[in-house]
Each structure stands twice: as C-alpha cells, then as structure tokens.
Amino acid sequence: MNIFLWIAIFLGTFIVMEGMAWFTHKYVMHGFLWSLHKDHHHKKHSSWWERNDLFFVFYALVSIGCFLFYDKIWQGLLPIGFGILAYGITYFTVHDIFIHQRFKLFRNANNKYAKGIRRAHKMHHKHLGKDDGECFGMLFVPFKYFKK
C-alpha cells in the first residue's frame, strides 16, 4: 500500500474516532448503555476499575481485529487499527490520566488548552444523570470553555 494512502487512512481514522467518541458518549453511554457508564459519573465504588472501562475494551478489540485480519480482508485495516489505537492512547492520556488523575501525572499543566478541557469536562460531570450533560469529544472541545 502506498505510504501516503496509509498515512491518510491513519489520520482520517484518528479524526473519525473523535466523532465516534462524541456519538458513543451521547447516544450509547448516555443512552441505552447508561448502566455501564453511570459509575463514571457516580463515584460510589472503591474499585480502580469501572464498568465504563468496557467501552475502552470494546474499541481495543476492534483495533486488534484490524491487526489480525488486515492481510486477509483489506490492507487498509492496518492503518485503521493503528488510528484507533492512537486515538485510544490519546483519549486515555487526556481523559483518564490528565482529567481524572487515575495516575498522578500532568497535575501542573495549566495552559489554555488544559484549563479549557478540564472546565468542559467538569461541566459535563456536574450532571449526574443520564440526561442533560453536554457531550463532546476530547480534542474538539467547544471554544466557550477556553475563555480566560
């Protein structure tokens, strides 16, 4: 496969995953699978693991499937798998490590982007129920959250 096509598919997949994250969060996590996502909004558990983490496992399995079957189905599945993996790593770093501090890293990040994404996520989490919480991706956060 042409390297430029491979890179385009990889980058396109990464960007599409932002839309998938928004869609999944709004219509699946805050929709029919709220029972899995609810523990992310209600910290009434003592476990490090949340049922919400099953969404991460699902996308990891999709990525692994792309790695396993690209040579049997279509060569483009390989850059798709890497695009999903790259988005998953980025999402985990921003959401789980930076915002929710599941690991105590990036605590002192205070630039405009860091403050904006924290503010946006805090506004989402102030709604503890299934409805009303504004859903957004992780990279394309509404500009209103980046005010001084």
ZASE-405844 format. One record per residue (C-alpha): y, z, x; residue number from 1. Coordinates in steps of 0.25 Angstrom, whole numbers, plus 5000, padded with zeros to 4 digits. Layout:
+------+------+------+-----+
:   c2 :   c3 :   c1 :   k :
+------+------+------+-----+
:    Y :    Z :    X : NUM :
...
+------+------+------+-----+
This chain:
+------+------+------+-----+
:   c2 :   c3 :   c1 :   k :
+------+------+------+-----+
: 5000 : 5000 : 5000 :   1 :
: 5014 : 4997 : 5005 :   2 :
: 5021 : 5009 : 5011 :   3 :
: 5034 : 5006 : 5003 :   4 :
: 5026 : 5006 : 4990 :   5 :
: 5018 : 5018 : 4994 :   6 :
: 5032 : 5026 : 4996 :   7 :
: 5038 : 5020 : 4983 :   8 :
: 5026 : 5025 : 4975 :   9 :
: 5026 : 5039 : 4982 :  10 :
: 5041 : 5041 : 4980 :  11 :
: 5040 : 5035 : 4966 :  12 :
: 5029 : 5045 : 4963 :  13 :
: 5037 : 5057 : 4968 :  14 :
: 5049 : 5053 : 4959 :  15 :
: 5040 : 5051 : 4947 :  16 :
: 5034 : 5065 : 4949 :  17 :
: 5047 : 5071 : 4947 :  18 :
: 5047 : 5064 : 4933 :  19 :
: 5033 : 5069 : 4931 :  20 :
: 5037 : 5083 : 4935 :  21 :
: 5048 : 5083 : 4925 :  22 :
: 5039 : 5077 : 4914 :  23 :
: 5028 : 5086 : 4917 :  24 :
: 5037 : 5098 : 4917 :  25 :
: 5044 : 5095 : 4904 :  26 :
: 5033 : 5089 : 4895 :  27 :
: 5020 : 5095 : 4901 :  28 :
: 5023 : 5108 : 4908 :  29 :
: 5034 : 5112 : 4897 :  30 :
: 5025 : 5104 : 4887 :  31 :
: 5010 : 5105 : 4884 :  32 :
: 5006 : 5112 : 4897 :  33 :
: 5017 : 5123 : 4896 :  34 :
: 5005 : 5132 : 4896 :  35 :
: 5003 : 5128 : 4911 :  36 :
: 5018 : 5128 : 4915 :  37 :
: 5022 : 5141 : 4907 :  38 :
: 5018 : 5150 : 4919 :  39 :
: 5028 : 5143 : 4928 :  40 :
: 5039 : 5148 : 4918 :  41 :
: 5034 : 5162 : 4915 :  42 :
: 5030 : 5169 : 4928 :  43 :
: 5021 : 5179 : 4921 :  44 :
: 5010 : 5177 : 4931 :  45 :
: 5007 : 5183 : 4944 :  46 :
: 5000 : 5171 : 4950 :  47 :
: 5006 : 5161 : 4960 :  48 :
: 4998 : 5150 : 4953 :  49 :
: 5004 : 5145 : 4939 :  50 :
: 4997 : 5137 : 4929 :  51 :
: 5009 : 5128 : 4931 :  52 :
: 5004 : 5124 : 4944 :  53 :
: 4993 : 5116 : 4937 :  54 :
: 5003 : 5105 : 4936 :  55 :
: 5005 : 5104 : 4951 :  56 :
: 4989 : 5104 : 4952 :  57 :
: 4989 : 5092 : 4942 :  58 :
: 4999 : 5084 : 4950 :  59 :
: 4991 : 5087 : 4963 :  60 :
: 4979 : 5082 : 4956 :  61 :
: 4986 : 5069 : 4952 :  62 :
: 4991 : 5067 : 4967 :  63 :
: 4977 : 5070 : 4972 :  64 :
: 4971 : 5060 : 4962 :  65 :
: 4981 : 5049 : 4968 :  66 :
: 4976 : 5052 : 4982 :  67 :
: 4961 : 5052 : 4978 :  68 :
: 4962 : 5039 : 4970 :  69 :
: 4973 : 5030 : 4977 :  70 :
: 4963 : 5022 : 4985 :  71 :
: 4954 : 5019 : 4972 :  72 :
: 4965 : 5017 : 4962 :  73 :
: 4978 : 5013 : 4968 :  74 :
: 4985 : 5015 : 4982 :  75 :
: 4998 : 5019 : 4975 :  76 :
: 4991 : 5032 : 4970 :  77 :
: 4992 : 5037 : 4985 :  78 :
: 5007 : 5037 : 4985 :  79 :
: 5007 : 5042 : 4971 :  80 :
: 4999 : 5054 : 4975 :  81 :
: 5008 : 5057 : 4987 :  82 :
: 5020 : 5056 : 4978 :  83 :
: 5014 : 5066 : 4968 :  84 :
: 5010 : 5075 : 4980 :  85 :
: 5024 : 5074 : 4986 :  86 :
: 5031 : 5078 : 4973 :  87 :
: 5021 : 5089 : 4971 :  88 :
: 5024 : 5095 : 4984 :  89 :
: 5039 : 5093 : 4982 :  90 :
: 5038 : 5100 : 4968 :  91 :
: 5030 : 5111 : 4973 :  92 :
: 5040 : 5113 : 4984 :  93 :
: 5052 : 5113 : 4975 :  94 :
: 5047 : 5120 : 4963 :  95 :
: 5036 : 5129 : 4967 :  96 :
: 5041 : 5133 : 4981 :  97 :
: 5057 : 5131 : 4980 :  98 :
: 5060 : 5135 : 4966 :  99 :
: 5049 : 5145 : 4962 : 100 :
: 5047 : 5150 : 4976 : 101 :
: 5031 : 5150 : 4975 : 102 :
: 5032 : 5150 : 4990 : 103 :
: 5045 : 5157 : 4996 : 104 :
: 5051 : 5145 : 5003 : 105 :
: 5064 : 5138 : 5001 : 106 :
: 5071 : 5150 : 4996 : 107 :
: 5084 : 5148 : 5002 : 108 :
: 5086 : 5134 : 4998 : 109 :
: 5100 : 5133 : 4992 : 110 :
: 5105 : 5119 : 4992 : 111 :
: 5110 : 5112 : 4979 : 112 :
: 5096 : 5106 : 4976 : 113 :
: 5089 : 5119 : 4978 : 114 :
: 5099 : 5126 : 4969 : 115 :
: 5098 : 5115 : 4958 : 116 :
: 5083 : 5114 : 4958 : 117 :
: 5082 : 5130 : 4957 : 118 :
: 5092 : 5130 : 4946 : 119 :
: 5086 : 5119 : 4938 : 120 :
: 5072 : 5126 : 4939 : 121 :
: 5078 : 5139 : 4935 : 122 :
: 5084 : 5133 : 4923 : 123 :
: 5070 : 5127 : 4919 : 124 :
: 5063 : 5140 : 4921 : 125 :
: 5073 : 5148 : 4913 : 126 :
: 5066 : 5142 : 4900 : 127 :
: 5053 : 5150 : 4900 : 128 :
: 5047 : 5142 : 4888 : 129 :
: 5041 : 5128 : 4887 : 130 :
: 5053 : 5122 : 4881 : 131 :
: 5068 : 5121 : 4885 : 132 :
: 5066 : 5121 : 4900 : 133 :
: 5073 : 5109 : 4907 : 134 :
: 5062 : 5101 : 4915 : 135 :
: 5066 : 5093 : 4927 : 136 :
: 5059 : 5088 : 4940 : 137 :
: 5061 : 5095 : 4953 : 138 :
: 5069 : 5084 : 4961 : 139 :
: 5077 : 5078 : 4950 : 140 :
: 5084 : 5091 : 4944 : 141 :
: 5096 : 5089 : 4935 : 142 :
: 5109 : 5089 : 4942 : 143 :
: 5115 : 5100 : 4933 : 144 :
: 5106 : 5110 : 4942 : 145 :
: 5113 : 5106 : 4955 : 146 :
: 5127 : 5112 : 4951 : 147 :
: 5133 : 5122 : 4961 : 148 :
+------+------+------+-----+
